[in-house]
Structures are given as C-alpha cells and as structure tokens.
Amino acid sequence: MKNRSTLASLGITAIALWIVGLVVSSALTTSIPSKPTDAQILSWVQGNKNPIIVGSWLFMIGCVVLVVFAGLLRSRLAAADGTAATIAYTGAVLMAVCGLFTQTDLISAINADSVSATSAGAFHNIGDMGFVGAELSLTLFLGATAVLAFRHAVMPRWWAALTGLVAVVALIGPIGWAALVWGFPVWLLVTPWLVGRTARRRAASTVTAAA
C-alpha cells in the first residue's frame, strides 16, 4: 500500500506541476497571436519573461518527477519481465526529455535583453518538436507496459487494453495530442492503484487452492 501511495503521489505531483507551469507561462502572460511573427514572439517574451521562466521551470520539474515515477514503476514491473519494464522506463525517460524541450521559450526569456527576433522565433517553434517527440515516446512507454500487463497480468486486462489504446492513439499524428494531453494524465493517476493487483490475486488464489 505504501508503494502505491508513493506512486500515486508522484503522479499527482507531476500533473500538478505541468498544469501550474502551463498556467503561469501561458494563461498568466499577455496574449500572443496564433501565428505570430518573430518580432511578435520577441515582444511577448520580453514583456513576460518572469512568468515564462517560472512556468517553464515548474513544468520541467514535473518532467523530472515523471522519471522518478517511471523508475519506481519499473521496479514493480521488472520482476515479471525485465526487458519490457526497461523498454517502458526508457520510453518514460524519452518523454521527460522531450517534455523539457517543449519549454524552449525559457531560453529566450533568460536572454530576453540580448536574444534576436529570429532566435526567439526559432526557439518558440522548436517546442513543437518536443511535443511530437513526447507523443511518440508515450507510445513506447505505454505500449511496452500494455504488453507486459497482458503477458504477466501485472494489471487488470481491461486496464491493459485501455493502456494499449492510448499508446496506439499517441502513434497517430493528427490525434496523438489527445493521448498526451488527456489520456496520459488519467493513466498516470489510475495506474498506481492497479499495478500488481491482478498478480497478487492470482498468487493468493494459488495459495488458497494449495491449502
């Protein structure tokens, strides 16, 4: 139960940091056009550098927390299948790294007094690559977890199926964002309470039958 609570706490912490970070760096800053020019991006950064720095930093801490979550999850899954657990953990680490690279406006904000409009525009758009990379990494993370769950019953089959579905959606470019923005946070909240439950039930049934 303690391990479940720790995993759940880490999942909640990561999601909270992501949400607060995005609110601070986006919602609490002045509006920016949907298709801004480099000059408009530079003006936005220079006028909002402090919230951008704070918000980006909080979001990045959330990505670090995700790595800790994945490490603890791996320790619980490795006993069933070390290879699949390692692949899943690697996917989570890649997600975290790509998540860091969605916050590239931080570079411009830190150097707001010297960065050029062209550089600010480039940094702003590089963040899209980080988001796409996080989508594909999510497929690796949840895909390996789903396979492991189906083979070794470390989670209920119905949750393994939903995990696999989110992994597939993340792989589909036009709708992959939905898996990352909506599906993954829900998975992060629910999984700690389900992992290992099926395996323990089977073990208890075996002991009861033997007795």
N, C-alpha and C positions, 0 to 999 in steps of 0.2 A: 504493500500500500504506500509506503514511503517513497519508493521509486516512482510509482505512478504520480504521486503528488508533485514530486520534483519535476518530472517531465511536463506535467500539466502547467506548472508554474512557469517553466521556461517557455512553453508555447504561448501562454498568455502574455508574458513579458515581451517576447519578440513581436507579437501582433500589436501590442500597445505602443511599443517604440516606433514601429512602422507608421501607425496611424498618426501619432502625435508628431512624428517627424515630418510627414507629408502635410499635415495641417499647418504647422509652423512655417515650413518653407514654401508652401503654395497658397493655402487659404488665407494666411495672415499677411501675405505680401500684396502689393498692388497688382492689379490685373495685367496680364500680358496677352497680346493678340494670339489667336490660334495659329497663325502662320507668320510669326514675327520676322522682321529683317534682323540682320546682325546688329545694326545700330539700336534697334528697339530692345534686343536682348541685353546689350551692354547697359543701356539706360535702366532697365529693370534690375539688373544685378547691382549696379552702383547705388540704386535707391533702396535696395532691400538686402544689402549684404549680410547684416547681422542675423535676421531670421533665416536666410538661406544657409548660413554657416551652422546655426544651432539646429535647424530642422534636418539638414543633411547629416550632421553628426549623430543625432538621435536615431535616424533611420539606419545608419551604418552600424551603430551599436546593436540594433535589432538583428542585423545580419550576423554579427559575431555570436549573439545568443543562439541563433539558429544552428550554428556549428556545434555549440555545446549540446543543444537538444539532440542533434543527429548523432553525436558521439555517445550519449547515454542510450539512445535508442539502439544504436549498433551493438552496444554491449549486451542488450537484451535479446537481440536477434541473432547474434553470431553463434550462439550455442546450437541453433537449428541449422544454419547454413552460413558459414563464414564468408564464402565468396560473394553470395548475394548481398549479405549485410555490408560488406566492404564496398560493393558497387553502389548500393543505396547511399552509404555515407559519402562516397566520392561525389555523387550527384548533388547531395546537400551542400557540400563544400563549394562546388561549382556554382550553385545557386547563390550562395552567400557572396562569392567573389563577383559574380555578375550583378548582384544587388548593389554592391559597393560602386560599381561603375554606372549605375543609374543616377548617381549623385554627382555628376561631373560639373554641375554649376558651382559646386563648392570651390573648385579650382579658380574660377573667375571671381567668386566672392572674396576669397582670400587675397587675390591680387587685383582687387577692383580698381585701384588707383593707377595701375600700370598695364592691365590687360587691354588688348586691342579689340575692336568690334568684331573683326574676323575671327580672332581666337575665341572670344566669348560665344559667338555663334557656333563655332566648331565644337566646343566643349558641351554646349547645350544639346546639340544633335547627337553627339556620341552616346549620350544617355539612352537613346533608343536601342542601340546595340546591346547595352547591358540588359535591358528589359527582355529583348528577344532571346538573349543567351540564358536568362533566368527561366524562360518558358521551356526551352529545350532541356535544361538541366533538371527541371521539375519532372519531365518525362523519365529521365534516368532514375531519379530519386524514388518516385512513386512506382514506376514500372518494376524496378527490382524488388521493392517492398511488397508489391502485389504478388509477384511470382513466388517470393519466399512464403508469403502468407498462404497461398493456395497449396503449395507443396508440403508445408510443415505445420499448418494450422496454428500459427502464432497469433492470428487474429481471426475473428469470425469470418466465414466465407463471404457473407453479404458485404462486409466492410472491405474485404479484399477486392471484391468485384467493383465497388464504388471507387476504391483507390486506383484500380486499373483503368476505370473510365476516365477519371480526372487526368491520368497520365496520357491517355490517348488524345483527349481534348487539347492538352497542352502541346501536343505534337502538331496539331492542325493550325497553321499560321493565322488565318483570319479570325479564329475564335480562341486561340491559345491564351489570349489575355484573360479570358473569363476564368480559366482554370487557375491561373496565377493569382488573380485579384480576389476571386470569390471562393473557388474550390479549395485551394491550398490552406487559407486561414481556418476554414471549417475543419479540414483534415487535421490540422495542427492542434486544434482544440479537443477533438474527439479521440484521436488515436491513443494518447497516453492511457486512457481508461479502458481500452480494448486489447492492447497488445499483451500477449501471453495468456489471456483469459481462456481461450479455447484449449490451448495446450495443457493448462492446469486442470481443466475439467476432464480432459481425456485421461490425464495421469491419475486423478482421483478415482475415476471410474474403473481404471485398471486395477488400482489397489483394492477397491471395494470388491471387484469380481474375484480377485485372488484370495481375498479373505473368506 
